[in-house]
Amino acid sequence: MIEQSRIQKNIQRWISVLKENGYRITTPRKAVLEVIAESEYAITPVDIFDQGRNKIENLGLVTVYRTLEKMEELGLVLRVHQTENCQAFVAGVDGHEHILICENCGRIAYFEGDELESLTKRVAKETDFLIKDHWLQFFGLCKECQKL
């Protein structure tokens, strides 16, 4: 379970960044932020919509998509790929962390680690690319799903 303090910290940071970039924080938009911040799972726009409607009845699916688009542009959420459902989102992280996603339940975990320098150099040399960044995502089974 995500700590309540981390949830509130993310929501406040997101509100701040959105406001700094000229976006209004409406009640429906705040419901979207809350659903994402509270989720331990990679969450689809439709799931955000369904859960957000429990918070505010007049939440629209268009609001969910527009909010996700703005949040992704600002680096507040990350789009992740799943084996069955390609478009899902997770809360963005401060610093440089990578993502683990459970193939069964969609639970997410973050981990640090950047021992990819030799691989990055080899790929850059072989492809003649100037690599500026990378994104690493692992799939597997979380502890609870391994028990099933």
Salt bridges, closest charged atoms under 4 A:
GLU34 OE2 - LYS30 NZ 3.84
GLU34 OE1 - LYS55 NZ 3.66
GLU38 OE1 - LYS55 NZ 3.24
GLU40 OE1 - ARG107 NH1 3.37
GLU72 OE1 - ARG79 NH2 2.66
ASP94 OD1 - ARG13 NH1 3.71
ASP114 OD1 - HIS96 NE2 3.76
ASP114 OD1 - HIS134 NE2 3.23
GLU117 OE2 - LYS121 NZ 2.96
GLU126 OE2 - ARG122 NH1 3.13
GLU144 OE1 - ARG107 NE 3.93
